[in-house]
Amino acid sequence: MFNYLITIHNSEGHLSHVLDGVFKVSSSLNHVLCILDGCKDKSKEVVKDYGLNYIELNNVRETRAITYALTQLPVSDYNVILQDDVVMKDTSFERKIMEVYDKFPDIGVLGMRHGCNLGSDLEEIEIVQNIFQPSVGKFETLKDGHITERQVVFKSPICLSKKVVKALGGYDDRFAPVGCDDFEYCIRAYKAGFKNYVYACDIDQPVEWSGEKRFATLNLGAYRDDHMNLLRMLYPQEIEFLSNNHPSLEQIKCLK
């Protein structure tokens, strides 16, 4: 019922904590697939010690790794995309996710870290972050067990339902290796009639593990600028509509 797709890049020092977290929340009936993306350390040995299925890619980074992983397993009811710097902690995670989808059947992309609405010219406004997420600014926090709609959600964990994956496919390779790929997917979800939400579940993401380290050799600013321009070219009408039609900022308690 759940696929867990874990993108891994040189994280041997803390990878066991990430994998333990997945085993903590996951049923034995689910599938876990590790994507070893250009690893030069002993991450593969850690994954093999856990007896997990894995694929090896040649440093393709997030966008292509996620899309490739989505093609390697049968599309499940819920497909959880997880980076190697996040530990899942809520043992009721799967039950809660199913209840969230029952209550909000129009979910396109369900994020569990950050979300925002779009201002003029793709400005990020009305930013919200999971209360369990280490603070990255003076943004509104989303209370435990609550959900709120935002036009764009970003950073893992992200959940994509079977319906969404079948409708939209994977991420757009034009946004590889990194930068604005979540924005593009969320805009595409809106275009297809879905809505995007942030849900606050219990996770841990130690700052010292930050996934940004994997991109240290890349000019992130240049990628972001290029990809923002590509978004403007691909979705001018959608961006104008979203910038003028923001959803309610209400936080809704999902679970009894």
N, C-alpha and C positions, 0 to 999 in steps of 0.2 A: 504493500500500500504506500510506503514511503521509499523514495530513493534519497540517499545522502551522497552528494558529489563534492568531494573535498579537494580543493586545489592546493598543492603543496610545492613550496620552493625553499629548499635549504632551511628546514626548520627542525632538524634532529633534536635540538636542545629542549624543545617544549612540545614536540609532536605527540608524544605519548599522552599528554594532558588533553590535547584536542581529541584524540581517538577515544580516550576513556570517556570523555563527555558524550561522544556520539553513542557509545555502547550504553551509557547511563540512560539515555532518553529513547533509544531505538529498540523496537521489537525484533526478535530473531527472524521474523518473517520478511523483514525489509532487506534492501540491498544497499551496500556501502561500496562506493568506488572511489579510489584515490587516484588523482591525476598528478603524477610526479613531473613537474614542469621545469626542466633544466636543472634538476638537483645535482649538486656536486659533492654533497655531504653524505651522511648515512641515513637519510630519510627513507630510502627504499628498504634498508634493513629493518628499520622500525616498523614499517608497514607490513613487511613479510612476517615479522614476529607476531603480529596480530592476526595473521592468516587472511588478510583482506585482498580483494581483487584490486589490481592497479594497472594503469597504463602509463607509459613514459612518452613525454613530448619534449621537443628540443627548444625549450625556453620561448614558448609562444605567448606567454603571459596570460592574463585573466580572460580576455574576451574570447580568443580562439579556444582556450582550454575548456571554458564552460560549454561552449557550443559543441565541441568535439565530445565532451563527456555526455551531453544529452543524447547523443546518437549511439552511445555504447550500451545502454541499458534499455529494456522496454520502458516506454514512458509510463510512469506510475501515477497514482492518484495525486500524490504530492511529491514534488521534487525539490529538495532542500539543497541549496548551493551554499557551501561553507568554505571560508578561507581558513588557512592554517594558523590563524592567530585568535580564534574564537573558541571558547569552551562552552558547550551546552550544559546547563545545570538543572533544568526543571524536569524531573522524572515524569511529569504529566504532560510534557510538551506535545506529544502526538495527539492525545485526547483533546487538548485545548485547541490545537490547530484545526482539527476536524470540526469542533464546535464553532470556531471562528468562521470557517467556510460555510457551515450550515446557516449561520446568521447573516453572512454577507456573500451571497452566491455570485455577486458581480465582481469578485476580486480578480484583478489582473495580476499585478505583482504585489506580493505581501512581503514587506521589509521588516526587519526586526532591529534595526540600528537607527537610521536617520531617514527623514523625509522633508520635503519642502514643496511649496507652490512656486509657480513661475511668474516673475514680474515682467516688465517690459524688457525685451531683448535678452531673455533667458536668465534674468537676474534671479538668484535663489532668495526667496522671501518666506516668512512664516515657517521657519525651520523648527523641526521638533526632533528630539532624540530620546531613545529608550532610557528610562531612569537607571537601568543597569549599565548603560554605556558610559565609559569614562568621559567626563565632560570635555568637549572640544571647543567650547565657547559658551556664552551666556544665552543659551537657547531654551525654549520651553522644553520641559521634560514630560514624557508620556508615562503615566502611572502604571504599575504592575497590573497585568491582566486587562488593560484598556487598549482600545484601538481608535485610530483617527485617520481620516482620509487626507492624503496629500497627493498632488499630481505626480510627483517624482519621489521614489524611494531609492536609497543607495546604500551600498556596503552590505556584506553578508552578516548574518544569515538572510537569505532571500528564498522565498518559497514560490514555486510556479506549479499550478495545478495541471493535470493532464489536459483539461480543456484549453488552457492558455498555450501550452507547448504545442498542441496540435494546431491551434489557430495561428500562432506567430512563429513557430520554429525556434531556432536558437538566436543568439545575439548576432548583430550585424558586423561582419569581419572588417568593414570599412572603419570601425572604431577600435580596431586592434592597434597596438597591443594593450592600450589602457586609455581611459579618459572618455567620459560621457556615454559609455555603453549602456549604463543603467538608465540614463536620461532617454536615450533613443528607444530602448525597449519599453519604457513606461509611456512615452508618447505614442508608440505604436499600439500599445494596449488600449489607450484611450481611443485611438482611431478605430479600433476593432470593437468598441462598445463596452470595454471593461473599465474599472476604476482601481486605483492603487491605494494601498493602506499601509500604515505602520502599526505594528502590534508589539507591545512590550512584554517580553518573556525574560526569564532569568538567564543571563549569559555573563560570561567573564571575558574581558579582552584586555589583558595587561598591556599597558602602554609600551613596555619594553619589547613586546613581541610584534609591534606594529607592522602590518603588512606593507606599509609604505616602504619599508627597507628593501623589499624585493625590487622596487623600481628605482633604486638609488642611482643606477647608471643611465637612466632615461631622463630626457628633458620633458618633465611632466607639463610644464607651462606651455611648451610649444605644441604638444599633443592636444592639450585641452583647447587651446586657441583654434587649432585646425579643425578639431571635431565640433566645436561650437559653431564654426562657420558652415560645416557640413550639415549640422542640424538645421541651421537657418535656411539652407538651400533646399533640404529635403522636405521640411515641414512648415513652411511659412504660414499657411492658413491655420494649422493646428496650434502653432505657437501663439498666434494672435488670439485665437479663441481661448486657450488656456490662460493667457495672461489677463484676460478680461472676465473670466468666469471661475473664480476660486471656490472650492468646496468649503463647507462649514469646518471650523477648527475645533468642533466639539470632540471631547474625549468620551468614548462610550465604553462602559464596563461590559465586557463580553461574557464573562463567566459568572455563574451563580456562586 
